């Protein structure tokens, strides 16, 4: 069970940027929490249908999302791995596979990745996803990749010499995938902006709602 609680401070900060608000002059933080839950459920379902390693979506109502329980450990709690290089390769393949499916996760880091006893990956948290055609898609993709690079360097003492590059990954069609079929969200720009404000303030919370 996940309760979306988009920070009121983050919402107040982006509310001043009227380019994001457009027609929703009276948008509220609760509206944004409901939007985040709806978007998360839609993307989780689309990703699951395409065979991505995500929880099974069960239901969504207002700001609440119900999903299957994941028998795994959040990456930020892990101090060592039996096969760290294999885990690293799986993570990089996953972030590239997402890109070729038409999206960038936008928060692909140790707080939103889980590993089971076999070091298989589960990806969570989807409200901040953007299409790979978004103006900031390349920036977000690079940040996602570097988050993993930095985690393995600091936590596991592994120096990554090469990593996926946005334009190169898009051009390489060896593992091309069809775009995900997800309904559009009219205030998605506002939701992404709120998430970026939350990141900037350091408001990210470890999973466990």
ABEGO torsion letter per residue (X at the ends): XBBBBBBAAAAAAAAABAAAAEABAABBAAAAAAAAAAAAAAAAAAAAAAGBBBBBBABBBEABBBBBBBBBBBAAABABBABAAAAAAAAAAAAAAAAAAGBBAGABBAAABBBBAAGBBBBBEAAABBBAABAAAAAAAAAAAAAAAAAAAAAAGBBBABBBBAAAAAABAAABBBBBBBBBBAAAAAAAAAAAAAAAAGABBBBGX
